[in-house]
Amino acid sequence: MASGLAVNLDRLDRFGRFLENVALVTLLSGLILLAVGQIVLRELFDTGIIWADELVRLIVLWLAMMGAVAACREDRHIRIDAITHLFPDRVIDIIRIGVDVFAAVVCGVIAWHAYRYLQLEIEFADTVLVDTPAWIAHVVVPVSFAVLGYRFIVSVIKKIYGLMYEESQVSP
């Protein structure tokens, strides 16, 4: 039963990774096409798409947020490892657990405040891209930070489990 659950969770994880990768590739391709198209229109035809520059900025926001989620997913986010060579592996693992808990809390706080900002955008009916509600374009911020916090918590649980499992393997 437990192995069946693990297999299903692994499938869900792979499906989520696939969707994230597809979204990243789609956004990056759209960004390149839109930016190059806008340059061609301006240089060759003395025209352009009115909302293209704003859409490029929004796509960059979405790429940055989704890229951060992908980096966290792969444990490839920015980490300062200046002192890790001074401590044994077990101490480094404990330090990383503390750092990941801190990062999860910070991401949670940012997600909460980004959500509150989103509520203000809805209340004041802010718009982007001519008439699109701004909250639709900016919803990526609280969602991404919530997912980042979730990923850090999962990482903490895995590291704690790894330390406990490692300890039980070592004890006689």
N, C-alpha and C positions, 0 to 999 in steps of 0.2 A: 504493500500500500504506500509506504513512504517513498519507495523508489518510483512508483507511478506518479506521485505528486512532484517529485524532483524532475522527472522527465517532462511533465506538463509545464512546470515553472520554467524549465530550460527552453521549451518551445515558445512560451510567451515572451521570454527575454529575447530570444532570437528574432521573433516577429517584431518586437518593439525596436530593436536595433535596426532591422530592415526598414521600418517606417521612418525612423530618424534619419537614416542614410539617404533614403529616397527624398525626403524633405530637404535635406542639405544640398543634394545634387540639383534638385529642381530649383531651389532658391538661388544657388550660385549660377546655374545656367541662365535663369531668368534675369539675374542681375547683369551678367555679361552681355546678353542679347539686348537688354534695354539700354544699357550705357553705350554700347557700340552703335546701336540704332539711333540713339539721340545725337551722338557725335556726327554720324553720317548725315542725318537730317539737317543738322545745323550747318555743317561745312559745305555740303553739296547743294542743298535745296533752300538754304536760308529760312528754315522753319524748324519746328520741333513739337514735341508733345508737351502740353502745358503742365501736366501733373507728373511727368516722368522723373524729374529731379527729386521730387518729394517721395515718390515710390522707391527710387534707388536708396534714399536714406532709410526708409522703412525696411527695405529688404536687408540692408546692412545690419540694422537692429535685430531683425529676425535671425540672420545668419550668426551674429555674435552670440545671441542667447542660445540658439540651438547648438552652436559649436561648443559653447561652454558645457551644455548637457552631455554632448558626445565625449568631450575631454574628460569629464567627471566619470562618465560611464566606463571609460577605458583606464581610469586612474592616471590620466596624463595631464592633469591640471597643473598649474604653476605650484611648485613646492620648493621651499628653501631648505636645502639639505646641507647647510654649512657645518653642522655639528654631528651629523649622523655617523661619521667615521670614528667618533670618539667613544661611542657607547656600544654595548653588546646589542645584538639583534632584538632580544626580548624587551630591553628598555626602549629601543627605537619603536617597536610595535606599540608599546604602551603610550609613548609620546604621540605617535600618529593617531591613536584612538582619541586622545584628548584634543588634538588639533582637528580631527574630523567632527567631533562633537561640537566644538566651537564653531566650525564652518557651517554645520547644520543649523545651529542656533542663529547665526548671522543670516544665512539664507532664508530661514523662516521669518525673521524680523523684516528683511527686505521684501519678501513675498507679501507679508501682511500689509506693509505700508504702500507697496505698489498696488495692491488690491484696493486700498482706501483711496489712492489717487485715481484709480480706474472708476471708482464710484463717483468721484467728483467730475470726471470727464462725462460720465453718463448724465449726472445731474445738470451740468451746464451745457449739455448737448454740443460739445466740441466736435469739429469735423476735420477730416484730412482728405486729401485727394478729391477735392471739389466738394462732394456731399456725403462722403463715407463717415459714419460715426468713428471718432478717434479711438474709442475703447476697443473696437475691433482690431485696429492696427496695433494697439499697445497691450493687448491681452497677453502677448507672449512674455512680457516681463514678469508678472506675478506667477504665471504658470511655470516658466522656466526656473525661477528661483525656488518654487515649491518642489519641482522635480529634482533640482540640485540638492536641496535639503534632504529629500527622500533618499537620494543616492548616497549621500554622506552617512545617513543613519543605517542604511543597508550595509555600507562598508564597515561601519563600527560593529554591527552585529556579526558580520563575517570575521572580522579581526578578533573579536572577543571569543567567538566560537573556535577560531583557529588556535588562539592561545590556550583555551581550556582543553581542546582536543589534544594539542601538543603536550600539555602538562600531564594529561591522563595517560598518554603513550609512554612518557618518560618514567612516571612513578611505577614502582614494582607491584 
